Every structure is written in structure tokens, then in C-alpha cells.
Amino acid sequence: MSENNTVMINDSSYVFEDMTEKARVCYQQLLSLRNQMSDLSMKQQQLSAAQSVFEKTLEEELAEQPAEAELSEPEAIAAKG
């Protein structure tokens, strides 16, 4: 809300105190939902970035050792053993 307690809804300005109780509650709920959605979006970006780091690290670690299919038969048996 701005300093003069007006809010913009669908390109129209309203005095918050003049709105019905139900309208004020709905408006406040919508503000809360927008904030939560923004927080979730940021969290999703953080999780996606972390996932990329772990995927890259895993790829680098696995590149240093041959995959089981690339081992010779005796090496594969020893690796399982």
C-alpha cells in the first residue's frame, strides 16, 4: 500500500480503508500469495543452480573412472566382487 493508503487493482485506484472487509482480506491474501510465489520462484532458481553444480561435479568425478561397461571382463568381476 502506498503512503496515502490507496491500492491499485486492475489499473484502478482504491482507498484501502474504504474497501469492504472482505475486499481488504482478499487483497491482503493476494499480496501474501504473490510474495510466496516470488519466494518459491527464487527457491526454485537456487535449487536448479545447486542441481547443476552437483550434476557437473558428478560428471567430472565419473569421467575420472571408467564405467562398468568399459571395464574388461576380469576387471568387471573384480569390481563387483
Secondary structure, DSSP 8 states (H G I E B T S, - for coil): --TTSEEEETTEEEEGGGS-HHHHHHHHHHHHHHHHHHHHHHHHHHHHHHHHHHHHHHHHHHHTS--GGGS-HHHHHHHH-
